[in-house]
Amino acid sequence: MHPSRGRPMGMLARRRALLALGLAFGVLLVVFVFLPASSAPSATAPTSDAAVPGLEAARAPPALQATLDDLRANFTRVWSAHSAEAPAPIYGGPALTLAQVDRYNHLKRPPPTRAMKIKAGADGHALKPKFMLTTLTRNIGDQLPDLLNAIAVLVAFLGPEHVSFSFVEGPSGDPTPYVLDEVLVPLLHHLGVPPSQIRVETNAPHIDFNNVNRIEKLAELRNKALEPLWADNDLGYLARTPERRRRMVGADVAAVVFFNDVFLHAADILEVLHQHVSAKGSTIGAGITTAWDWMERNPAYFYDVWVARAIDTGDLFYPIDQPSWSPSTDILPTSEYSRARYEALQPFQVYSAWNGLAVLSPTPFLPPFNVRFRRGNPAKGECAASECTLIAADFWKYNWGRVQVVPSVQVAYGRKAAVETALELRKSEERLGWRDGVPPRNRDAMVAWEFGAPPEVRCHPWPEKNGLDANVWEKTEWVKPYIL
């Protein structure tokens, strides 16, 4: 597994052995397009061995379908040159429905940030806002077919001028780097994404986690993936703009989409973006908006249990009261507000989350805040938590603590769990009256930010030692939500 994921390196092996209950801990992350569907009868060609049927109302126009067909052929060619039979996507239909096109149409006009407006005022050039898709990844052969389809649909739908990419991969033992270099990058060029908006780095060097602090190294890797957000190469702007007014860095990024090695559909990313951009109740919007992730589905193991905290209690989404990780049979038992929204597939406010797919506001990463992923400082009374819990704490510190979870977007890491998750979610949507991939109006609720940070947050500290293995569930503390 890639070191960028919030879970320990050893956890993936245990997961594949179906979760030894003495697991160090189940945690966090890290760890992926679409021309509007037309009313023409050109149906998306289903993949014969795909396990999740496409929505009946989803249709890809001929040009997009041709791109998807060529994409599958290119992926198979490159993969087969380096390995055995190429994996198939789990989703039989990567296209959007007309209802989804209508729902997400506003995302074709990403909202300009304050930084963008200042940059435009400084040099007179208007910037086109972009959604920056970011990942750290390794050995994602199973997920690649759906990821490539999702990217093709997203770029075609949003427009190549409104997306940018920062992918860091490696080292992989499967053909992942070849596919990224020989399939993904040419795909982006074909779709019209300028080279200046594409950063795909493959074959990263191996990291010996036995000799580094795990959280510190994960934070460093996440920051590396986000470098384009704050890398400032406009020397002319720097020369003529006083430092107190500089906001050029990342000025064209409307939101960062940071995802793990999960199976993704284009609608997953668009729905989380939709909820992030459309969040009401605050003049400056959401800080972090996430999906919901599963490690296993039957039995159900909520994945990011080490990272996520409820807004009203500061407790875990699935409190663990023994020194091991057990199935998530009782989600959010200590938060009536959160549980009701979760069961209704409606977004709910939280203190922290990551959950396999996270959309982040770029503003806290830029001056004057300069937030970065980091390790905790127990000497100051701070929890030695995941770097993704700490990023939420720092967002709270700078008044960007509007964090929400979108339970209608559920993702998973393994093929079996991903298929089971998608099919279970379809059943829930049908029960709640969803049609063509969108909720009915009476259930299309958004978060109104009604809570401040909880007075204390539950802490399961990572030991101050090198290596990947630790049982964080053996110790429980309660700490302040953030340290000024």
TARAZI-V61705 format. One record per pair of residues at least 6 apart in sequence whose C-alpha atoms are under 8 Angstrom apart, sorted by the first residue. I is the first residue (numbers start at 1). J is the second residue. D is the distance in Angstrom with one decimal. If there is no record, write none. Layout:
i	j	d
I	J	D
I	J	D
This chain:
i	j	d
1	9	6.1
1	12	6.4
1	137	8.0
1	138	6.1
1	139	6.8
2	9	7.4
2	31	7.9
2	136	7.3
2	137	5.5
2	138	4.9
2	139	7.5
2	170	7.0
2	171	7.7
3	9	6.4
3	207	7.7
3	218	6.6
4	29	7.7
4	30	5.6
4	31	6.3
4	136	5.7
4	137	7.0
4	218	5.3
4	221	6.1
4	222	6.7
5	28	6.6
5	29	4.5
5	30	3.8
5	31	5.2
5	136	7.7
5	137	8.0
5	218	7.4
5	260	7.0
6	27	6.1
6	28	4.1
6	29	4.3
6	30	5.7
6	31	8.0
6	218	7.2
6	386	7.0
6	387	7.9
6	388	7.8
7	25	7.4
7	26	6.3
7	27	4.9
7	28	5.2
7	29	6.3
8	24	7.9
8	25	8.0
8	214	7.9
8	468	5.1
8	469	6.5
9	468	6.0
9	469	7.9
10	468	6.7
10	469	6.8
11	23	7.1
11	24	7.2
11	25	7.6
11	26	7.6
14	20	5.9
14	23	7.3
15	295	7.8
21	324	5.7
21	325	5.7
21	326	6.4
22	323	7.4
22	324	5.0
22	325	6.8
22	471	7.9
23	324	6.2
23	325	6.4
23	471	6.9
24	324	7.5
24	469	5.9
24	470	5.0
24	471	4.0
24	472	6.5
24	473	7.8
25	306	7.2
25	324	7.3
25	325	6.4
25	470	7.4
25	471	6.0
25	472	6.3
25	473	7.0
26	303	5.9
26	304	6.4
26	305	6.2
26	306	6.3
26	325	6.8
27	303	5.7
27	304	4.2
27	305	5.4
27	306	4.6
27	307	6.2
28	303	6.8
28	304	4.5
28	305	7.3
28	306	6.5
28	307	5.9
28	354	6.8
28	355	6.8
28	356	7.5
28	386	7.6
28	388	7.6
29	260	5.9
29	304	6.8
29	354	6.8
29	355	6.6
29	356	5.4
30	135	7.2
30	136	6.6
30	137	7.6
30	258	7.8
30	259	6.1
30	260	4.0
30	261	6.8
30	356	6.3
31	135	5.5
31	136	5.2
31	137	5.7
31	258	7.4
31	259	5.0
31	260	2.5
31	261	4.9
31	262	7.6
31	356	6.7
32	133	7.2
32	134	7.9
32	135	7.5
32	147	5.1
32	148	7.7
32	150	6.7
32	151	6.6
32	259	6.2
32	260	7.8
32	264	6.3
32	269	7.8
33	95	7.9
33	149	6.3
33	150	4.6
33	151	4.3
33	152	3.7
33	153	1.5
33	154	2.6
33	155	4.9
33	156	5.6
33	157	6.1
33	158	8.0
33	266	5.7
34	64	7.6
34	95	6.7
34	96	7.0
34	150	7.8
34	152	6.4
34	153	3.0
34	154	4.5
34	155	6.1
34	156	4.4
34	157	3.7
34	158	7.0
34	266	7.5
35	60	7.4
35	61	7.4
35	64	6.7
35	153	6.2
35	154	7.7
35	155	7.9
35	156	4.6
35	157	4.1
35	158	7.9
36	60	7.7
36	61	7.8
36	96	7.2
36	98	7.2
36	101	5.7
36	157	6.0
37	58	6.7
37	59	5.2
37	60	5.3
37	61	6.1
37	95	7.1
37	96	6.1
37	97	6.1
37	98	5.7
37	101	6.9
38	59	6.4
38	60	6.9
38	61	5.9
38	98	7.2
39	59	7.5
39	98	8.0
40	59	7.7
40	61	7.3
41	59	7.4
42	59	6.3
42	60	6.6
42	61	6.2
42	62	6.7
43	58	7.4
43	59	4.8
43	60	6.1
43	61	7.9
44	58	7.2
44	59	5.3
44	60	5.3
44	65	6.6
44	93	6.0
44	94	7.7
44	95	6.9
45	65	7.6
45	92	7.8
45	93	7.3
46	53	7.7
46	54	7.3
46	92	4.7
46	93	5.9
47	88	7.7
47	89	7.4
47	91	7.8
47	92	5.1
47	93	7.8
48	92	7.6
49	88	6.9
49	89	8.0
49	90	7.8
50	88	6.7
50	89	5.8
50	90	4.5
50	91	5.6
50	92	5.0
51	90	5.1
51	91	6.5
51	92	7.0
51	419	6.4
52	90	5.8
52	91	4.9
52	92	5.7
52	419	6.4
52	422	7.0
52	423	6.9
53	91	6.2
53	92	4.8
53	93	6.5
54	91	6.5
54	92	4.9
54	93	3.9
54	94	7.1
54	95	8.0
55	93	6.8
55	97	7.4
55	436	6.6
55	437	7.5
56	436	7.6
57	97	5.3
57	98	7.1
57	436	6.1
58	93	7.2
58	95	5.6
58	96	5.2
58	97	4.0
58	98	6.9
58	436	7.8
59	95	6.0
59	96	6.9
59	97	6.6
60	95	5.6
60	96	7.6
64	153	7.7
64	156	7.7
67	152	7.7
68	149	6.6
68	152	7.3
71	148	7.7
71	149	7.8
71	183	7.5
71	187	7.6
72	145	7.4
74	183	6.4
75	86	7.8
75	145	7.5
75	179	6.6
75	183	6.3
76	85	8.0
76	86	5.5
78	178	7.0
78	179	6.3
78	182	7.3
78	183	7.6
79	85	7.7
79	86	5.8
79	175	6.0
79	178	7.7
79	179	6.8
80	86	6.1
82	174	8.0
82	175	6.1
83	174	7.4
83	175	6.9
87	141	7.0
87	142	5.8
87	145	7.2
88	142	7.5
88	145	6.2
89	142	7.7
89	143	7.4
89	144	7.8
89	145	4.9
89	146	5.1
90	146	6.9
90	415	7.5
90	418	8.0
90	419	6.7
91	146	6.9
91	265	7.5
94	146	7.7
94	149	6.2
94	150	6.6
94	153	7.4
94	265	6.4
94	266	6.9
95	153	6.8
95	266	7.7
96	266	7.7
96	267	6.8
97	436	6.1
97	437	7.2
98	436	7.9
99	436	6.2
99	437	7.3
99	438	6.8
100	267	7.6
100	436	7.4
100	437	6.6
100	438	6.5
103	438	7.8
104	270	6.7
104	271	7.5
104	274	6.5
107	158	6.8
107	273	7.8
107	274	7.0
108	157	7.4
108	158	4.8
108	159	7.0
108	162	7.4
109	129	7.9
110	129	5.7
110	130	6.7
110	131	7.6
110	162	7.5
110	254	6.3
111	129	6.9
111	254	6.3
111	277	7.7
112	128	8.0
112	129	5.8
112	252	7.7
112	254	6.2
113	129	7.9
113	251	7.1
113	252	7.7
113	253	7.7
113	254	6.0
113	363	7.9
115	247	4.9
115	248	6.5
115	250	7.7
115	251	4.9
115	252	7.8
115	363	7.7
116	126	7.9
116	127	6.6
116	129	7.7
116	247	7.5
116	248	7.2
116	251	4.5
116	252	5.8
117	126	7.9
118	245	7.8
118	246	7.9
118	247	6.5
118	248	7.8
119	125	7.7
119	126	7.9
119	246	7.7
119	247	6.3
119	248	5.5
119	251	6.9
120	126	5.0
120	127	6.8
122	237	7.7
122	241	7.2
123	237	7.3
127	251	7.9
127	252	5.9
128	161	7.0
128	162	6.7
128	252	6.2
129	162	6.0
129	252	4.7
129	253	5.6
129	254	5.5
130	161	7.1
130	162	4.1
130	163	4.8
130	164	6.4
130	252	5.9
130	253	4.8
130	254	5.4
130	255	7.2
131	162	6.1
131	163	4.9
131	164	6.3
131	253	5.9
131	254	5.7
131	255	5.2
131	256	5.9
131	257	6.9
132	163	5.8
132	164	4.7
132	165	5.6
132	166	7.2
132	253	6.3
132	254	7.8
132	255	6.4
132	256	4.8
132	257	5.9
133	163	7.3
133	164	6.2
133	165	4.9
133	166	6.3
133	167	7.9
133	256	6.2
133	257	4.7
133	258	6.1
133	259	7.9
134	165	6.0
134	166	4.9
134	167	5.6
134	225	6.6
134	226	7.2
134	256	7.1
134	257	5.9
134	258	4.7
134	259	6.6
135	166	6.8
135	167	5.1
135	168	6.4
135	225	6.7
135	258	5.6
135	259	5.5
135	260	6.4
136	167	6.1
136	168	4.9
136	169	5.8
136	221	7.7
136	222	7.3
136	225	6.8
136	260	7.2
137	167	7.7
137	168	6.5
137	169	4.8
137	170	6.5
137	260	7.2
137	261	6.4
138	169	5.5
138	170	5.0
138	171	6.3
138	172	5.1
138	176	7.1
138	261	8.0
139	170	7.7
139	171	8.0
139	172	4.9
139	173	6.3
139	174	5.6
139	175	7.6
139	176	5.9
140	174	7.9
140	176	6.2
140	261	6.4
141	174	6.8
141	175	7.0
141	176	5.9
142	415	7.1
143	261	7.0
143	262	6.6
143	263	5.3
143	264	7.7
143	415	7.9
144	176	7.8
146	263	6.4
146	264	6.0
146	265	6.5
147	263	6.9
147	264	5.9
147	265	7.2
148	184	6.9
149	265	7.7
149	266	7.7
150	264	6.8
150	265	5.3
150	266	4.3
151	266	6.9
152	187	7.6
152	188	7.9
152	191	7.7
153	266	6.3
154	266	6.0
155	163	6.9
155	191	7.0
156	191	7.0
160	191	6.8
160	192	5.6
160	193	4.7
160	194	7.6
161	193	6.6
161	194	7.8
163	193	7.6
163	197	7.4
164	193	7.7
164	197	4.6
164	198	5.9
165	197	6.1
165	198	4.9
165	199	5.7
165	200	7.3
166	198	6.5
166	199	4.7
166	200	5.9
166	225	6.1
166	226	7.2
166	228	7.4
167	199	6.2
167	200	4.7
167	201	6.1
167	225	6.6
168	200	6.1
168	201	4.9
168	202	6.0
168	204	7.3
168	225	6.1
169	177	6.9
169	200	7.9
169	201	6.1
169	202	4.6
169	203	5.9
169	204	6.0
170	177	7.4
170	202	5.9
170	203	4.5
170	204	4.5
170	205	6.8
170	206	7.5
171	202	7.7
171	203	4.9
171	204	5.3
171	205	6.0
171	206	6.0
172	203	7.0
177	202	5.5
177	203	6.5
180	200	7.4
180	202	7.7
181	200	7.5
181	202	7.6
185	198	7.8
185	200	7.6
189	195	7.3
209	466	6.9
209	467	5.1
209	468	6.4
210	466	5.6
210	467	4.1
210	468	6.9
211	466	5.6
211	467	6.4
212	466	4.9
212	467	6.5
213	464	7.5
213	465	6.2
213	466	4.5
213	467	6.5
214	466	6.4
214	467	6.2
214	468	6.1
215	374	7.3
215	375	5.6
215	386	6.4
215	387	6.2
216	374	6.0
216	375	5.1
216	387	7.8
218	387	7.3
219	372	7.9
219	373	4.7
219	374	5.0
219	375	6.9
219	387	5.9
220	373	7.1
220	374	7.3
222	373	6.8
223	372	6.6
223	373	6.2
228	250	7.1
229	249	6.4
229	250	4.3
229	253	7.2
229	362	7.6
229	365	7.9
230	249	4.6
230	250	5.2
230	365	7.5
230	366	6.7
231	249	6.1
231	250	7.4
232	248	7.1
232	249	5.2
232	250	7.9
237	248	7.7
238	246	7.4
246	367	7.8
247	366	7.3
247	367	6.8
249	366	6.9
250	362	7.3
250	366	7.4
253	362	6.7
254	361	7.2
254	362	6.9
255	359	6.5
255	360	5.8
255	361	5.1
255	362	5.8
256	359	5.4
256	360	5.1
256	361	6.5
256	362	6.5
257	269	7.8
257	357	7.2
257	358	5.9
257	359	4.5
257	360	6.6
258	357	5.9
258	358	5.3
258	359	6.2
258	360	7.7
259	356	5.6
259	357	4.3
259	358	6.2
260	356	5.0
260	357	6.3
261	356	7.6
261	413	6.3
262	356	6.7
262	411	6.2
262	412	5.3
262	413	4.5
262	414	7.6
263	411	6.3
263	412	6.2
263	413	6.4
263	414	7.9
263	415	7.7
263	418	6.4
264	411	6.9
268	409	5.7
268	410	8.0
269	357	7.8
271	409	7.3
272	289	6.6
272	290	6.6
272	291	6.7
272	358	7.8
272	359	7.0
272	406	6.6
272	409	7.3
273	289	7.8
273	359	6.6
275	289	7.4
275	347	7.9
275	406	7.6
275	446	7.2
276	285	7.5
276	286	5.8
276	287	8.0
276	288	7.4
276	289	5.6
276	359	7.0
277	285	7.0
277	286	7.3
278	285	7.8
279	285	6.0
279	286	6.2
279	446	6.3
279	447	6.2
279	448	7.3
280	446	7.0
280	447	6.6
280	448	5.6
280	449	7.5
281	447	7.7
281	448	4.8
281	449	5.6
282	448	7.9
282	449	7.0
285	402	7.6
286	361	7.1
286	400	7.3
286	401	7.8
286	402	5.0
286	403	6.4
286	404	7.7
287	360	5.8
287	361	5.2
287	395	7.0
287	400	5.1
287	401	5.9
287	402	5.0
287	403	5.7
288	358	6.7
288	359	5.6
288	360	4.6
288	361	6.5
288	392	7.7
288	401	7.8
288	402	6.5
288	403	4.7
288	404	6.4
289	358	5.6
289	359	5.1
289	360	6.6
289	403	5.8
289	404	4.9
289	405	5.8
289	406	7.2
290	353	6.7
290	354	5.7
290	355	6.0
290	356	7.6
290	357	5.6
290	358	4.3
290	359	6.2
290	404	6.4
290	405	4.8
290	406	6.0
291	354	7.5
291	355	5.6
291	356	6.7
291	357	5.5
291	358	6.6
291	405	5.7
291	406	5.0
291	407	6.1
291	408	7.6
291	409	5.2
291	410	6.0
291	411	7.3
292	355	5.0
292	356	6.9
292	357	7.8
292	405	6.9
292	406	6.7
292	407	5.5
292	408	7.9
292	409	6.2
292	410	4.7
292	411	6.3
293	302	6.2
293	303	5.6
293	304	6.9
293	355	4.9
293	356	5.6
293	410	5.5
293	411	4.8
293	412	5.5
294	300	7.1
294	301	5.8
294	302	4.7
294	303	4.8
294	304	7.9
294	410	7.4
294	411	6.3
294	412	4.9
294	413	7.2
294	417	7.4
294	421	7.8
295	301	5.4
295	302	6.1
295	303	5.0
295	412	5.9
295	413	6.2
295	414	7.4
295	417	6.9
296	302	7.5
296	412	7.5
296	414	7.8
296	417	5.2
297	417	5.3
297	420	6.3
297	421	6.2
298	417	7.7
298	420	7.8
299	327	6.2
299	328	7.9
300	327	5.5
300	328	5.5
300	329	6.8
301	326	7.3
301	327	4.9
301	328	5.1
302	318	7.7
302	327	7.7
302	328	5.9
303	355	7.1
304	353	7.5
304	354	7.0
304	355	5.5
304	356	7.8
305	316	6.5
305	317	6.3
305	318	6.5
306	316	7.5
306	386	7.5
306	460	7.5
307	352	6.8
307	353	5.8
307	354	6.9
307	385	7.8
307	386	6.3
307	388	6.6
307	389	5.3
308	316	6.1
308	317	6.3
308	350	7.8
308	351	7.4
308	352	5.0
308	353	4.2
308	354	7.0
308	355	7.9
308	389	7.2
309	315	5.3
309	316	4.8
309	317	6.0
309	350	6.3
309	351	5.4
309	352	5.2
309	353	6.7
309	457	7.4
309	458	7.6
310	316	6.3
310	317	6.3
310	332	7.9
310	335	6.9
310	338	7.4
310	349	7.8
310	350	4.8
310	351	5.5
310	352	7.2
311	349	6.3
311	350	4.2
311	351	4.5
311	352	7.9
311	451	7.0
311	452	7.8
311	453	6.5
311	454	6.1
312	335	6.8
312	350	7.8
312	451	7.3
312	453	7.8
312	454	5.9
313	334	7.2
313	335	6.8
313	454	6.2
313	456	7.8
313	457	7.5
314	351	6.8
314	454	5.6
314	455	7.7
314	456	6.1
314	457	4.3
314	458	5.9
315	334	7.4
315	457	6.4
315	458	5.4
316	332	7.5
316	458	7.0
317	331	6.1
317	332	4.7
317	333	7.7
318	328	6.3
318	330	6.8
318	331	5.4
318	332	5.7
318	333	7.2
319	332	7.9
320	326	7.6
320	473	7.2
321	473	7.9
322	473	6.9
322	474	7.3
323	471	7.2
323	472	7.9
323	473	4.8
323	474	4.8
324	471	7.6
324	473	6.2
324	474	7.9
325	473	7.9
331	339	7.0
332	338	6.7
332	339	5.4
333	339	7.1
337	348	8.0
338	348	5.9
338	349	7.5
341	347	6.4
341	348	6.0
342	348	7.2
342	407	5.8
344	432	7.3
344	443	7.7
345	406	7.3
345	407	5.1
345	408	4.8
345	429	8.0
346	406	6.5
346	407	6.4
346	408	6.8
346	443	7.4
346	444	7.2
346	445	6.1
346	446	7.1
347	404	6.4
347	405	5.5
347	406	4.5
347	407	6.3
347	408	7.9
347	445	7.3
347	446	6.0
347	447	6.0
348	404	5.4
348	405	5.5
348	406	6.9
348	446	7.9
348	447	5.9
349	402	7.3
349	403	5.8
349	404	4.3
349	405	6.5
349	447	6.5
349	449	7.1
349	451	7.9
350	402	7.9
350	403	5.5
350	404	5.4
350	405	6.9
351	392	7.3
351	401	7.4
351	402	7.9
351	403	6.2
351	404	8.0
351	453	6.4
351	454	7.5
352	389	5.9
352	392	5.5
352	393	7.6
352	403	6.3
352	404	7.9
353	388	7.5
353	389	6.9
353	392	7.7
353	403	7.5
353	404	7.7
353	405	7.2
354	388	6.6
354	389	8.0
356	411	6.9
356	412	7.8
363	369	8.0
364	370	6.2
364	371	5.6
364	395	6.6
364	398	7.3
364	400	7.3
365	371	4.6
365	372	6.4
369	398	7.3
371	391	7.6
371	394	6.8
371	395	7.8
372	391	7.2
373	387	5.7
373	388	7.2
373	390	7.3
373	391	5.9
374	387	5.5
374	390	7.2
374	391	7.6
375	384	6.7
375	385	7.2
375	386	7.3
375	387	5.7
375	390	7.5
376	382	6.0
376	383	5.9
376	384	4.6
376	385	6.2
376	387	7.6
376	390	7.1
377	383	6.9
377	384	6.5
378	384	6.1
380	483	7.7
381	479	7.1
381	480	7.8
381	483	7.8
382	479	6.8
382	480	7.4
382	482	7.4
382	483	6.8
383	459	6.0
383	460	7.6
383	461	5.9
383	479	6.7
384	459	7.9
384	460	7.7
384	461	4.6
384	462	5.4
384	463	7.4
384	464	7.9
385	459	7.0
385	460	6.9
385	461	5.4
385	462	6.1
386	462	7.8
392	401	6.8
392	403	7.7
393	401	7.5
393	481	6.4
393	482	5.2
394	482	6.9
395	401	5.1
396	402	7.5
396	453	7.5
396	482	7.2
397	482	6.2
397	483	7.4
397	484	6.6
401	453	7.6
402	449	6.9
404	447	7.6
408	425	7.6
410	421	6.9
410	422	7.4
410	425	7.5
411	418	6.4
411	421	6.9
411	422	7.8
412	418	4.7
412	421	7.0
429	435	8.0
429	439	7.6
432	439	7.8
433	439	6.7
433	440	6.2
434	440	5.7
453	481	6.5
454	481	6.7
455	480	6.3
455	481	6.6
456	478	5.8
456	479	5.2
456	480	4.8
456	481	5.6
457	478	5.4
457	479	5.4
457	480	6.2
457	481	5.6
458	476	7.0
458	477	6.0
458	478	4.7
458	479	6.6
459	476	5.8
459	477	4.9
459	478	5.6
459	479	6.6
460	472	5.4
460	473	6.1
460	474	7.9
460	475	5.8
460	476	5.1
460	477	6.4
461	472	6.0
461	475	7.2
461	476	7.6
461	477	7.9
462	470	7.0
462	472	5.9
463	470	7.0
463	472	7.7
